[in-house]
């Protein structure tokens, strides 16, 4: 999704580790209580503290291919990107003048476009020419942050559950709470992804 993706992702590393760290801390307190906070701090410190969370977050965020992340975030196996259905999404956005969209991009009134055709139109004709606009890049950055955060948190929960099968050191409830947090992050990323797509359309027809 865009030429500036790498730079946007690099800008997200610190806030990403902050979100992941917060999820770990909240999960730990829910399972072990506030009195177990010292154990958490000691455990994380032994691993390298916040630097460990930053490195592991960045590493896990790059393990999963973008396609799989999108399936997780948008809860769709095929045509998962919001660009695949942007013509329906823009109808819900009050910022967008649909007549201007149809006129500028020569959409045939009443014609049904396939999901792939819609994504191609959105990406090539709407997003690419406007990707450096501040509103669009900020929307893209926010989407990538929450998309990666949800993926990292869910991956961590899977690793913890797997390790717990061999070494009963961490309560499986800790991983379950992480999964719930990961789903909540996915829901946020879903909304931000749709907002990113419609923002690109809104900007493209306003200039």
Protein Blocks (a to p, Z undefined) as FASTA:
>chain_A
ZZklmmmmmmmmmmmmmmmmmmmmmmmmmmnojmlmmmmmmmmmmnnpjmlmmmmmmmmm
mmpgfklmmmmmnopabhkbfklmmmmmmmmpmkbcfklmmmmnopaehiacdfklmmmm
mmmmmmmmmmmpmklmmmmmmmmmmmmmmmmmmmmmmmmmmmmmmmcfbcfklmmmmmmm
mmmmmmmmmmmmmmmmmmmmmmmmmZZ
